[in-house]
Amino acid sequence: MLDKIIKINNESEKELTFEIGSNSDLILENTITGNLEWTIKQFIERTEKGNLTFPTKFNMVDSILNLRHEGRIIVRMSVNPEQIIREIEIGTSPLKNRVEAINKLKEAGYKVGILIAPIILVENWKEEYEKLIQYLAENLSEKVKKEAFFELIFMTYSYVHNAINTEAFPNRPNLYDKEQMTGRGKGKYMYKHEVREEAEKEIRAVMKQYFPNNEIKYIV
């Protein structure tokens, strides 16, 4: 796959960005395989343009900090309120550790983004997401706050994922809310338009308060 990416990249007249983290969390996987370090080295050595990007919910970034990356590797740290991390994103890094990791990456010259995802409208979601955004404003480094972009993604509920997670984590909260959700294909649900629209308005207002100069690439 990397060979194909490099071939397409080298033949393109445009500056391309390739998403390489769709199937797994590469930071977590790298602690076992070392694949991410190898991938970054290969891409930088064999190309002179273009970018690689991937999201993560983990903080184990030390092994890539000293790699040659030429500012062409974009790491997007996924964050959520600590309550959601603790009760739903079981086994992932705490919020504090994720923020420290993104500060380290920026200090090492990486391009960084903040991915608030999945946005889950729990009972006290307004307070929890405002606390999250305030925490980011207070604890991200000045370098990160100056240049980081944001991506905001609302949760899509799937019965398949729910069945897997329920078996693995039987005490996990039930994320399906029939009052707030509507169908989105077989076995999938999303927040109703009016629910998502109200939540987006609230979150945009909080983002504008704490991060007025940072780009929100999209909210979906």
N, C-alpha and C positions, 0 to 999 in steps of 0.2 A: 504493500500500500504506500509506504513512504517513497519508493522508487517512482510510483505513478504520480504522486504529489510533486516530487522534484521535477519530473519530466514536464508536467503541465505548467508548473511555475516557470521553468527556464524557457519554455516556448512561448509564454504569454508576453504580449506587449504591455499589459496592464500590471499594476501592483496588486497581487492577490493575497487574500488571507484565508487560510485553511483551518477549519474546525477539526481538531484531532481528538476531542474528548467526549464524543457523543455516546460511546458504548461503555465506558468505565471511568472511574475517577483516577486519572493518571498519577496524581501525587501519592495516593494510597498504593496503587499498583507498583509504583516505582520503588517502594520500600522493600518489595520482594524481588522484582525483576531487573531493576536498573534500566528499564526500557526508555524512560523519559529522558534520562541523561544521554543515552545513545542517540535518541531521535533528535534532540536539540543539536548535538555535535554534528550529526550527519547533515542536517538541514543547513546549518551555517557553513559547513565546509564545502558543500556541493551546490550552493546557490548564492547569488549575490543580491537578491531582492526578495520581496514577499515576506509573509508573516505566518507563524503558527499560533493558534490560540486554543485554550482549553479552560474549562471551569473546574473548581475543586471545592470540597467541603472540609479539607484536611490541611493541617499546618506543617507537615513534615517537608519543608522546602529547603533545608540546609544544604542538601547534596547538589542542588542546582544553582546555588547562589554565586559560586565562583566560575561557572561555565562561561565561555565566550558565547554571547547571544546577540550582540550588535543591536540591541533594542528591537529585535524582530520576533520576539516571543512575547505573547500577550497572555498574562495569567488573570483569570477572572475568579475572584474569591466569592463563593456563594455564602450569604449570611441570612440569619433569621433571628427573631427574638430568642433569648436564652430559654424561655419556657418551651418554645416549639422545638428547639434543638434537643432539649432534655427529654421531652415526652414523645416526640415524633421522629426526629432525625437521630435515632438511637445509634450509638457507636461512632458518631462523627465528632470532629474536634469542637471544643467549647468556643463560644463567640470570642472570648478574650484571646485565645490562641490563634484563631483565624485572623484577627486584626493584627496581631503581632507579626504573623507570617507575611501579610500583605505589605506591612511597613518594611520588613526585611527585603522583600522582593524589589520594592521600589528603590530602596537604598542601594541595591545591587544593580540598578539600572534597567530593570524590566518594565515594560509597559504593563499597567494594571487596570483592572476594572472591578467594580463591585456589583455582584449579582444578588439582588434581593429576591430570593426564590426558594421554594414556592411560597407565594403569599397565601396564607391560610387564614380565613376569616373566622378564627375562634371567637368565643364569646366576648372577650375583652381585647379584640384585635386593634382597635384604635389606640389604646394606651400602650399596648405592647410594641406596635410598629413605630410609634413616636419615640418610645424609650430606645428602641434599636437605633433609629436614625440619629437621635441625640448622642447615643453612645459612640457611634461612628464619628460624628463631628468632633467629639472630645478626645478620641483615642487614635484616630488615623493621623499619621504624620503630616506635617505641612506639605511635604513633597507629594504625598498621595492626594491630599485634598486639592492641591493646585491642578493636578493633571488627570485624576481618575474619572472615568465615565461610569454610568450606572445602567443596568438593565433590570427591569422589574417584570416578573412573570407570576401570574396568578395560578394557583393550583388547578390541575385537571385531575379529577377523581376517576380511578379505574377499578372495576371489580376484581380484575386479575391481580393487580398490585395489592389490593386490599386483602385478597385471600392469602397471598404469600406472606404479607406482613402480619396478618392476624395469627397465622400459624407460628411464625417466628417470634412475634412479640404479642402474646395474648392480652396483655394489659394496656396495649396502645389505644389511645382515643380513637373513636370512630369518626372519620373525616367526612362521611357522607351526610349532607344536610338537605333533606328534600324540600325545605322551605326556601332555601337560597340557590339550589342547583337545578339545572335543566339538562336534558340529554344532549350528547355530542357524539353520536354514533353508537354502535353496539357496545354496551357495557361501559361506556364512558360518560362522564358528567362534567359540566363546567358551571361556574357561577352564572346566574341569570344576568342578562344585559344590564338591567337597572341596578342590581346589586353590585356588579363589578364597576359600573360607571360611578356610583357613589363612593366606593372604596378608592378608586383611582383618583377621584377629585380630592379626597381627604389626604391620600399619600402624596400627591403632587404638591399640595399646600405645605405639608411638613417638609418635603424635600426642598422646596423653594426657600423655606425659612432657614434651614441648616446648610444647604448646599446650593446657594443661588447661582453660582457660576459654573456648576458642573453639568455636563451634557447627560441627559437621559436618552439613551439611544432608542429605547422603545419600552412600551408597557403593553403586555399581551396577557 
